[in-house]
Amino acid sequence: MDKTAFAPGAVATIGTPDDLVARIKSVLEISGGCWDMVARYVVPEINGYLARLRTSREFVANNREYFNRAREAVMAKITENPAAAAALTVTKSPLLAASAGNVPDPSQGPDGIAPR
C-alpha cells in the first residue's frame, strides 16, 4: 500500500485533505498546469455548482422578451430626463445594458436628428 498511496509518483492518495492538497500540487508541478482545467470545469460540475447557473441561464433565455421590454422602459425613462440622459453618456461600465455605447445622443431628437 505504501507504494501505491504514499510514495512519490503514487497513483492514489490516502490520508487527510492536506495530503490530497499536497498530492494535487505535486501533480500540478509535474503536469504543467493541466489540473487547472480540472479545478475550473470538472470540480464545479461534480460539486453541483453549475446546475443553478444552467437553470438561471435557461430562465433568462426563455424570458428574454421580458428583460428586453424592461430595458426599453428604463431607457425610455432615462432619455425623457435630460440630466439622466447626460449622466448616462459618461457611463463606461460594460456591465450595464445601457452603457455609453448604446445610449441615444441627448443632443439628438428621438428620430436621431438634432432639433433646430
MOTA-V393905 format. One record per backbone hydrogen bond with DSSP energy under -1.0 kcal/mol. NH is the residue of the N-H (numbers start at 1). CO is the residue of the C=O. If there is no record, write none. Layout:
nh=NH co=CO
nh=NH co=CO
This chain:
nh=5 co=1
nh=6 co=2
nh=7 co=2
nh=10 co=7
nh=12 co=4
nh=20 co=16
nh=21 co=17
nh=22 co=18
nh=23 co=19
nh=24 co=20
nh=25 co=21
nh=26 co=22
nh=27 co=23
nh=28 co=24
nh=29 co=25
nh=30 co=26
nh=31 co=27
nh=32 co=28
nh=36 co=33
nh=39 co=35
nh=40 co=36
nh=41 co=37
nh=43 co=38
nh=46 co=42
nh=47 co=43
nh=49 co=44
nh=54 co=50
nh=55 co=51
nh=56 co=52
nh=57 co=53
nh=58 co=54
nh=59 co=55
nh=60 co=56
nh=61 co=57
nh=62 co=58
nh=63 co=59
nh=66 co=63
nh=67 co=63
nh=68 co=64
nh=69 co=65
nh=70 co=66
nh=71 co=67
nh=72 co=68
nh=73 co=69
nh=74 co=70
nh=75 co=71
nh=76 co=72
nh=77 co=73
nh=78 co=74
nh=79 co=75
nh=80 co=76
nh=81 co=78
nh=85 co=81
nh=86 co=82
nh=87 co=83
nh=88 co=84
nh=89 co=85
nh=90 co=87
nh=91 co=88
nh=96 co=93
nh=99 co=96
nh=100 co=91
nh=102 co=99
nh=108 co=105
nh=109 co=113
nh=112 co=109
